[in-house]
Amino acid sequence: MQTVGLILTIIQFISALAIVVVVLFQSGKSAGLTGSIFGGSNDTFLAKNKGKSLDATLAKATKWLSLVFVVLTMVLNFSVFQG
């Protein structure tokens, strides 16, 4: 059983690193100082295709990786208390 726990711990560590990398690759929700001064227009060509953009893909990856991380944390936590 220790081998399975070790493998799950390694997968959890890799998923944690992947979450950090994916979050760092995402751009901010605001446009920074330029967006606060000029209002940040959402009527651009790039805003219309936001569902297919890299940011949308990274947001989905963040959700799935965080779900994997939470499930692995629960499984590892239950396995510690079981024996």
RAHUKA-V179503 format. One record per residue. N is the residue number from 1. PHI is phi in radians with two decimals (999 if undefined). PSI is psi in whole degrees, 0 to 359 (999 if undefined). BURIAL is 1 if it has 24 or more other C-alpha atoms within 12 Angstrom, else 0. Layout:
N:PHI:PSI:BURIAL + N:PHI:PSI:BURIAL
This chain:
1:999:334:0 + 2:-1.19:330:0 + 3:-1.16:318:0 + 4:-1.12:319:0 + 5:-1.09:321:0 + 6:-1.15:317:0 + 7:-1.11:316:0 + 8:-1.13:324:1 + 9:-1.14:320:1 + 10:-1.14:317:0 + 11:-1.11:321:0 + 12:-1.13:319:1 + 13:-1.10:317:0 + 14:-1.13:320:0 + 15:-1.17:325:1 + 16:-1.12:317:1 + 17:-1.12:322:0 + 18:-1.14:321:0 + 19:-1.08:315:1 + 20:-1.06:315:0 + 21:-1.14:315:0 + 22:-1.14:320:1 + 23:-1.17:322:0 + 24:-1.20:332:0 + 25:-1.34:342:0 + 26:-1.29:147:0 + 27:-1.52:161:0 + 28:-1.21:160:0 + 29:-1.28:330:0 + 30:-1.74:165:0 + 31:-1.59:18:0 + 32:1.32:214:0 + 33:-1.15:324:0 + 34:-1.10:319:0 + 35:-1.17:326:0 + 36:-1.32:331:0 + 37:-1.42:312:0 + 38:-1.68:355:0 + 39:1.61:349:0 + 40:1.02:91:0 + 41:-1.31:134:0 + 42:-1.76:8:0 + 43:-1.69:26:0 + 44:-1.52:169:0 + 45:-1.11:322:0 + 46:-1.21:328:0 + 47:-1.23:333:0 + 48:-1.26:332:0 + 49:-1.83:31:0 + 50:-1.13:329:0 + 51:-1.13:338:0 + 52:-1.86:6:0 + 53:-1.44:173:0 + 54:-1.14:323:0 + 55:-1.11:321:0 + 56:-1.17:320:0 + 57:-1.14:319:0 + 58:-1.18:325:1 + 59:-1.15:319:1 + 60:-1.14:319:0 + 61:-1.11:323:0 + 62:-1.10:317:1 + 63:-1.11:315:0 + 64:-1.22:319:0 + 65:-1.16:323:1 + 66:-1.19:325:1 + 67:-1.12:316:0 + 68:-1.07:317:0 + 69:-1.09:315:1 + 70:-1.15:317:0 + 71:-1.11:316:0 + 72:-1.11:322:1 + 73:-1.10:317:0 + 74:-1.13:316:0 + 75:-1.10:316:0 + 76:-1.16:324:1 + 77:-1.17:318:0 + 78:-1.19:326:0 + 79:-1.23:331:0 + 80:-1.21:319:0 + 81:-1.35:340:0 + 82:-1.38:332:0 + 83:3.10:999:0
